[in-house]
């Protein structure tokens, strides 16, 4: 992607950008849940398929050069999921680990089984790929001057989501008709308040880059971005998400690192001590607002952190069982999307309760559980590419690579959040991962060409 800092054109009108706007709008309305059986999945996947058909009919051509490593990693992941649906003869299927409890014959005839133990769940996992595939298609088809609209579009989506979250925090009901949200929870358009907090944290990285990406006549963006970051940070505290505290703090640090050079450039004619005072003032104001929020008993995330009882936390209590399941099905894996029914087989009586454990709440472990050794290798390759590309763009130190650094930071937030949750399984974050990956990929490629 072109990393030039000039502002976007005043009248964007390409078919790719128009279709992408429809996709992002659909994601904002119906992309905040991960459950396979919620209405939002039907709605957003239908929208994505319709947009793909329209793009193909009008002859929209994506750029293979822009897609780069992201396309290859996405194709490899999709291929792995599809391979799990291929029927295997009994002689091979019975050799896979963890298959002993399942019948080998029906009415005396040997059964052919798919690699996945729960094929319908794997079919759902495969169908979910339509979101990242269409996102990759449309974003890579954008003209260079249209790509600069993406940070503004994402900021707009997050800002509108924040308004709904604040509406909920003020005590007003917001019953999302298509998302399985929890009544009384500050989760905005998401079913999970942790995912909403992560969504807000993403904006704390995008906002600083957006602030300095305009022309000299757009200096109003810097104070606007600072105000937005403070507002997003306070809303994270209001969500009640403990993980949101970690990702929010990390996002603010990354956003500051991203805009460090730009801030120094803007005040280059001021005394040397002015830069230190400015940074200290920003940190001090944020800290003061947080303390006021805590004193007013409005920082729900911090309150929940102090009330946490590790012995009763389902994540920590379920971890030994999850690790045992990984060992049972490795190296073949149980099949993508199969965690819920497979966990019910292994669930000890001590963990039984009225609600159910829908995911491992550690997506790295769940990926290995689902996909076994092939998924582990693909995960390591993806992480290796991410680390290598991130080192390139952050070492470059050029303002031309703002988007690439923002992409690196956003992916880091999602990786950190995935240690205790599963944000990458929601359609909105599927699209964000693709966009951030494209920013990082193109920035790393640009650095490599220059050297």
C-alpha positions in Angstrom: 0.0 0.0 0.0 1.1 3.5 -0.7 2.3 5.0 2.6 2.4 8.6 1.4 0.8 11.1 3.9 -1.4 13.2 1.7 -5.0 13.2 2.6 -7.7 11.2 0.8 -9.5 12.6 -2.2 -12.6 14.6 -1.5 -14.9 12.5 -3.7 -14.1 8.8 -3.4 -16.4 6.9 -5.8 -14.8 3.7 -6.9 -16.8 0.5 -6.8 -14.3 -1.2 -4.5 -14.6 1.6 -1.9 -18.4 1.6 -2.2 -18.6 -2.2 -1.7 -16.2 -1.9 1.2 -18.4 0.7 2.9 -21.3 -1.7 2.6 -19.2 -4.5 4.2 -18.0 -2.3 7.1 -21.5 -1.1 7.7 -22.8 -4.7 7.8 -20.0 -5.6 10.1 -20.9 -2.8 12.5 -24.5 -3.8 12.6 -24.1 -7.6 12.7 -20.5 -8.5 13.1 -20.1 -8.6 16.9 -20.9 -12.2 17.8 -19.0 -15.4 17.4 -21.7 -18.0 18.1 -22.6 -20.1 15.2 -26.3 -20.1 15.9 -27.0 -16.3 16.2 -28.9 -14.4 13.5 -26.0 -12.0 12.9 -23.9 -14.8 11.4 -26.6 -15.4 8.7 -26.9 -11.7 8.1 -23.3 -10.7 7.7 -22.3 -13.8 5.7 -25.2 -13.2 3.3 -24.0 -9.6 2.9 -20.4 -10.7 2.3 -21.5 -13.3 -0.3 -23.7 -10.7 -2.1 -20.8 -8.2 -2.2 -18.5 -10.9 -3.5 -20.9 -11.8 -6.3 -21.3 -8.1 -7.2 -17.6 -7.5 -7.2 -17.1 -10.5 -9.6 -19.9 -9.4 -11.9 -18.5 -5.9 -12.3 -15.0 -7.3 -12.9 -13.4 -5.8 -9.9 -9.7 -6.8 -9.9 -7.8 -7.0 -6.6 -4.0 -6.4 -6.6 -2.0 -9.6 -5.9 1.0 -7.4 -5.0 -1.1 -5.7 -2.3 -2.5 -8.9 -0.9 1.0 -10.4 -0.4 1.7 -12.6 2.6 -1.8 -12.0 4.0 -3.4 -13.8 1.1 -1.1 -16.8 1.4 -1.6 -17.2 5.1 -5.4 -16.8 4.7 -5.4 -19.4 1.9 -3.4 -21.8 3.9 -5.7 -21.5 6.9 -8.8 -22.0 4.7 -7.2 -25.1 3.0 -6.4 -26.6 6.4 -10.1 -26.2 7.5 -11.4 -27.7 4.2 -9.0 -30.7 4.5 -10.6 -31.6 7.8 -13.9 -32.2 5.9 -12.4 -34.8 3.6 -13.8 -38.3 4.5 -11.2 -40.8 5.7 -11.5 -44.6 5.5 -11.9 -46.5 8.8 -8.4 -47.9 8.6 -7.0 -44.4 8.7 -9.6 -42.6 10.9 -9.2 -45.1 13.7 -5.5 -44.4 13.9 -6.1 -40.7 14.7 -5.8 -39.9 18.4 -8.9 -39.4 20.6 -11.2 -41.3 18.2 -11.8 -44.3 20.5 -15.1 -43.2 22.1 -16.8 -42.9 18.6 -18.5 -45.7 16.7 -16.5 -47.4 13.9 -19.4 -49.2 12.3 -23.1 -48.6 11.5 -25.4 -51.6 11.0 -22.3 -53.7 10.6 -20.7 -51.5 7.9 -17.4 -49.6 8.4 -17.9 -45.9 8.6 -16.0 -43.3 6.7 -15.4 -40.2 8.9 -14.1 -36.8 8.2 -10.8 -35.7 9.9 -13.0 -33.4 12.1 -14.9 -35.2 14.8 -17.7 -32.6 14.6 -18.0 -31.9 10.8 -20.9 -29.5 11.0 -18.9 -27.3 13.3 -16.0 -27.3 10.9 -18.4 -26.5 8.0 -19.4 -23.4 10.0 -15.7 -22.5 10.6 -15.0 -22.8 6.8 -18.1 -20.6 6.0 -16.8 -17.9 8.3 -13.9 -17.4 6.0 -16.1 -15.4 3.7 -15.6 -12.3 5.9 -11.8 -12.1 5.7 -11.8 -13.3 2.1 -14.1 -10.5 0.9 -12.3 -8.0 3.1 -9.0 -8.9 1.5 -10.6 -8.8 -2.0 -12.1 -5.3 -1.6 -9.2 -3.7 0.3 -6.6 -5.0 -2.1 -8.8 -3.6 -5.0 -8.7 -0.1 -3.6 -6.8 2.7 -5.3 -3.8 4.1 -3.4 -5.6 7.3 -2.6 -8.6 5.5 -1.3 -6.7 3.4 1.1 -6.1 6.4 3.2 -9.8 6.5 4.1 -9.6 3.3 6.1 -8.3 4.8 9.4 -11.1 7.4 9.3 -13.7 4.7 8.5 -12.5 2.5 11.4 -12.4 5.4 13.8 -15.9 6.3 12.8 -17.2 2.7 13.5 -15.5 2.6 16.9 -16.7 6.1 17.9 -20.3 5.1 17.1 -19.9 1.9 19.1 -18.5 3.9 22.0 -21.7 6.0 22.0 -23.8 2.9 22.3 -21.6 1.7 25.1 -21.9 4.9 27.0 -25.7 4.8 26.5 -25.6 1.3 28.2 -23.3 2.6 31.0 -25.8 5.4 31.8 -28.3 2.7 32.5 -30.3 2.6 29.3 -31.1 -0.7 27.7 -29.8 -1.7 24.3 -31.0 -5.1 23.3 -29.2 -6.0 20.1 -31.7 -8.0 18.0 -29.0 -10.1 16.3 -26.3 -10.5 18.9 -26.4 -12.8 22.0 -25.4 -10.0 24.4 -25.8 -10.0 28.2 -28.5 -7.7 29.6 -26.9 -5.0 31.7 -23.5 -5.5 30.2 -21.6 -2.6 28.6 -20.8 -4.4 25.4 -22.2 -2.1 22.7 -22.5 -3.9 19.4 -20.6 -7.0 20.7 -21.8 -10.1 22.6 -18.7 -9.9 24.7 -17.6 -6.9 26.7 -13.9 -8.0 26.4 -14.3 -7.7 22.6 -15.8 -4.2 22.9 -13.0 -3.1 25.2 -10.5 -4.5 22.6 -12.3 -2.6 19.8 -11.9 0.6 21.8 -8.2 -0.2 22.4 -7.7 -0.5 18.7 -8.8 3.0 18.3 -6.1 4.2 20.7 -3.6 3.1 18.1 -5.4 4.3 15.0 -6.2 7.8 16.4 -2.5 9.0 16.8 -1.7 7.9 13.3 -4.8 9.5 12.0 -3.9 12.7 13.8 -0.7 13.3 11.9 -1.7 11.8 8.5 -3.4 14.9 7.1 -2.0 18.0 5.5 -0.8 21.1 7.4 -4.3 22.5 7.4 -5.6 19.6 9.4 -3.7 20.3 12.7 -7.1 20.2 14.5 -6.7 16.4 14.3 -4.1 16.2 17.0 -6.2 17.7 19.8 -9.2 15.8 18.5 -7.3 12.5 18.6 -6.0 13.2 22.1 -9.6 13.8 23.3 -10.8 10.6 21.6 -8.1 8.5 23.2 -9.0 9.8 26.6 -12.7 9.2 26.0 -12.0 5.7 24.6 -9.8 4.9 27.7 -12.5 5.9 30.1 -15.0 3.9 28.2 -12.8 0.8 28.5 -12.8 1.3 32.3 -16.6 1.4 32.1 -16.9 -1.9 30.2 -16.0 -4.0 33.2 -13.4 -5.9 31.1 -10.3 -6.8 33.1 -8.5 -7.7 29.8 -9.5 -4.3 28.5 -7.3 -2.6 31.1 -4.3 -4.5 29.7 -5.0 -4.0 26.0 -6.0 -0.4 26.6 -2.8 0.5 28.5 -0.8 -1.3 25.8 -2.6 0.5 23.0 -1.9 3.9 24.6 1.8 3.1 24.9 1.9 1.9 21.3 0.0 4.9 20.1 2.4 7.2 21.9 5.4 5.3 20.3 3.7 5.6 16.9 3.3 9.4 17.1 6.5 10.1 19.1 8.4 11.4 16.1 5.5 13.4 14.8 5.0 15.1 18.1 8.7 16.0 18.3 8.5 17.4 14.8 5.5 19.6 15.6 7.2 21.2 18.6 10.7 21.2 17.1 11.0 25.0 17.6 10.0 24.9 21.2 12.4 24.5 24.1 13.7 21.0 24.7 11.9 20.6 28.0 8.5 21.3 26.2 8.4 17.8 24.7 8.9 16.2 28.1 6.3 18.4 29.7 3.8 17.7 27.0 4.1 13.9 27.3 4.0 14.1 31.1 0.9 16.3 30.9 -0.9 13.9 28.6 -0.1 11.0 30.9 -1.0 13.0 33.9 -4.4 14.0 32.5 -5.2 10.4 31.6 -4.1 9.2 35.1 -6.2 11.9 36.7 -9.3 11.0 34.8 -8.8 7.4 35.7 -8.5 8.2 39.4 -11.6 10.4 39.2 -13.4 7.5 37.6 -12.3 5.1 40.3 -13.2 7.6 43.1 -16.7 8.0 41.5 -17.0 4.2 41.4 -17.4 4.4 37.6 -14.3 2.2 36.7 -16.1 -1.1 36.5 -13.1 -2.9 35.0 -10.8 -2.0 38.0 -13.6 -2.9 40.5 -13.9 -6.4 38.9 -10.2 -6.9 38.9 -10.0 -6.5 42.7 -13.1 -8.7 43.1 -11.6 -11.6 41.1 -11.4 -14.9 42.8 -9.0 -17.1 40.8 -10.4 -20.2 42.3 -13.8 -19.5 40.9 -12.7 -18.1 37.6 -13.8 -20.6 34.9 -10.8 -19.8 32.7 -8.3 -20.9 35.3 -10.4 -23.8 36.5 -10.9 -25.1 33.0 -7.3 -24.8 31.9 -6.1 -28.2 33.1 -9.0 -29.9 31.2 -8.2 -27.9 28.0 -4.5 -28.9 28.3 -5.5 -32.5 28.7 -7.7 -32.3 25.6 -4.9 -30.8 23.6 -2.7 -33.8 24.6 -5.5 -36.3 23.8 -6.1 -35.1 20.2 -2.6 -34.0 19.2 -1.1 -34.2 16.6 -4.3 -34.6 14.4 -6.6 -32.2 16.3 -10.3 -32.5 17.0 -11.5 -30.3 14.2 -12.0 -26.6 13.9 -15.1 -25.3 15.7 -15.5 -28.4 17.7 -14.5 -27.1 21.2 -17.9 -26.9 22.7 -19.2 -30.5 22.0 -15.7 -32.0 22.6 -15.3 -30.2 25.9 -18.6 -31.7 27.1 -17.1 -35.1 26.6 -14.1 -34.3 28.8 -15.8 -31.9 31.2 -15.3 -33.0 34.9 -18.2 -32.9 37.3 -16.5 -30.2 39.3 -16.9 -27.8 36.3 -20.6 -28.5 35.7 -22.9 -25.5 36.0 -25.9 -24.0 34.3 -23.9 -22.0 31.8 -21.4 -23.7 29.4 -17.8 -23.2 28.5 -18.0 -22.2 24.8 -14.3 -21.7 24.1 -10.9 -22.4 25.7 -10.5 -18.6 26.4 -7.0 -19.0 25.0 -7.2 -19.0 21.3 -3.6 -20.3 20.8 -4.5 -23.5 22.8 -7.8 -23.8 21.0 -6.2 -23.5 17.6 -3.8 -26.3 18.5 -6.6 -28.4 19.9 -8.7 -28.0 16.8 -6.0 -28.3 14.1 -3.2 -30.3 15.8 0.3 -30.2 14.5 -0.6 -28.6 11.1 -2.4 -25.7 12.8 0.6 -25.3 15.2 3.0 -25.1 12.3 0.8 -22.5 10.5 0.5 -20.5 13.7 4.2 -20.5 14.1 4.8 -19.4 10.5 2.2 -16.6 10.9 3.8 -15.4 14.1 7.2 -15.6 12.5 6.1 -13.4 9.6 4.4 -11.0 12.0 7.6 -10.6 14.1 9.8 -10.2 11.1 7.6 -7.7 9.4 7.0 -5.7 12.6 10.8 -5.4 13.3 11.3 -4.1 9.7 8.7 -1.3 9.9 9.5 -0.2 13.5 13.2 -0.1 12.8 12.6 2.0 9.6 11.5 4.9 11.8 9.9 6.8 8.8 6.6 8.7 9.1 5.7 7.0 5.7 5.1 3.8 7.6 2.5 5.0 10.1 -0.1 2.6 8.7 2.3 -0.3 8.9 3.2 0.4 12.5 -0.5 0.8 13.3 -1.2 -2.5 11.7 1.6 -4.1 13.8 0.2 -2.6 17.0 -3.4 -3.7 16.2 -2.3 -7.3 15.6 -0.3 -7.2 18.8 -3.3 -6.2 20.8 -5.4 -9.0 19.2 -2.6 -11.5 20.0 -2.4 -10.4 23.6 -6.2 -10.5 23.9 -6.3 -14.0 22.5 -4.3 -15.3 25.5 -7.5 -15.1 27.5 -10.2 -14.7 24.9 -11.2 -15.4 21.3 -11.7 -12.0 19.5 -10.4 -13.3 16.2 -13.6 -15.5 15.9 -15.9 -12.4 15.6 -16.5 -11.1 12.1 -15.5 -7.5 12.9 -12.1 -8.6 14.1 -11.7 -11.0 11.2 -11.9 -7.9 8.9 -9.7 -5.8 11.2 -7.0 -8.5 11.2 -7.0 -8.5 7.4 -6.8 -4.7 7.2 -4.0 -4.5 9.8 -2.2 -7.4 8.2 -2.3 -5.6 4.8 -1.0 -2.4 6.3 1.9 -4.3 7.9 2.6 -6.4 4.8 2.8 -3.4 2.5 4.9 -1.4 4.9 7.4 -4.3 5.4 7.6 -4.7 1.6 8.2 -1.0 1.1 11.1 -1.1 3.6 12.6 -4.2 1.9 12.5 -2.5 -1.5 14.2 0.6 -0.1 17.0 -1.4 1.4 
